[in-house]
Each structure stands twice: as structure tokens, then as C-alpha cells.
Amino acid sequence: MSRRSVSIDDKIARQKEAVAKARDKYEAALEDLKTLMDKKRDMEGKELINSEKSLDEILAFMNGEIEDQEWT
């Protein structure tokens, strides 16, 4: 009986390690995603700054008052 208990304990320990590795990998991927989204937001902001659109046009677009087809 104790041999089976040790085997289960070993399996539990290995599974905890696997979960910890998966969590670390997930957190790293999540950080990469956040970095990419921040870069995209910065690029879009710079694009708006360099745009020939007026502030009113930009705000109307952001509020959904102007369709994408009208924006170009």
C-alpha cells in the first residue's frame, strides 16, 4: 500500500512541476502579447498625429460616428 502511495506522491510532484512550467510559459507569452499590443497602440497614435484629419474627424471616428469606408 505504501509503495502505491509513494508512486502517487511522485506523480503529484511531477504534475506540480509541469503546471509551474506551463504557468511560467503562459506568463511569458502574456507579457509578449502585452508588449506587442502596446507597440501597436503607439504606432496607431503616431499615425493619428501624422494624419491630415482634424481633431473633430478623429474623435468622430473613435466614437463610431464615421464608418471605416468614409475614413480613408
C-alpha positions as CSV (number, residue, x, y, z in Angstrom):
1,M,0.0,0.0,0.0
2,S,2.8,2.5,0.9
3,R,4.5,1.8,-2.4
4,R,1.4,2.9,-4.3
5,S,1.2,6.0,-2.1
6,V,4.8,6.9,-3.0
7,S,4.1,6.5,-6.7
8,I,1.1,8.7,-6.4
9,D,3.1,11.3,-4.5
10,D,5.8,11.2,-7.2
11,K,3.1,11.7,-9.9
12,I,1.7,14.6,-7.9
13,A,5.2,16.2,-7.6
14,R,5.8,15.8,-11.3
15,Q,2.5,17.3,-12.2
16,K,3.1,20.3,-9.9
17,E,6.4,20.9,-11.8
18,A,4.6,20.6,-15.1
19,V,1.9,23.1,-14.0
20,A,4.6,25.5,-12.8
21,K,6.5,25.3,-16.1
22,A,3.2,25.8,-18.0
23,R,2.3,28.8,-15.8
24,D,5.8,30.4,-16.4
25,K,5.4,29.8,-20.2
26,Y,1.9,31.3,-20.1
27,E,3.0,34.4,-18.2
28,A,5.9,34.9,-20.6
29,A,3.6,34.7,-23.6
30,L,1.1,37.1,-21.9
31,E,3.9,39.6,-21.4
32,D,4.9,39.3,-25.1
33,L,1.3,39.9,-26.1
34,K,1.1,43.0,-23.9
35,T,4.3,44.4,-25.3
36,L,3.1,43.8,-28.9
37,M,-0.3,45.5,-28.1
38,D,1.5,48.5,-26.6
39,K,3.7,48.8,-29.6
40,K,0.6,48.7,-31.9
41,R,-1.1,51.3,-29.8
42,D,1.9,53.6,-30.0
43,M,2.1,53.1,-33.8
44,E,-1.6,53.9,-34.2
45,G,-1.1,57.0,-32.0
46,K,1.8,58.2,-34.2
47,E,-0.2,57.5,-37.3
48,L,-3.1,59.7,-35.9
49,I,-0.6,62.5,-35.1
50,N,0.8,62.5,-38.6
51,S,-2.7,62.2,-40.1
52,E,-4.2,65.0,-42.1
53,K,-7.5,64.6,-40.3
54,S,-8.8,67.2,-38.0
55,L,-9.3,66.5,-34.3
56,D,-13.1,66.6,-34.8
57,E,-12.8,63.9,-37.5
58,I,-10.6,61.7,-35.4
59,L,-12.9,62.0,-32.4
60,A,-16.0,61.3,-34.5
61,F,-14.3,58.2,-36.0
62,M,-13.3,57.0,-32.5
63,N,-16.9,57.4,-31.3
64,G,-18.2,55.4,-34.3
65,E,-19.8,58.3,-36.0
66,I,-17.7,57.8,-39.1
67,E,-17.6,54.4,-40.9
68,D,-14.3,52.9,-41.9
69,Q,-15.0,53.4,-45.6
70,E,-15.5,57.1,-45.0
71,W,-12.3,57.4,-43.0
72,T,-9.9,56.8,-45.9
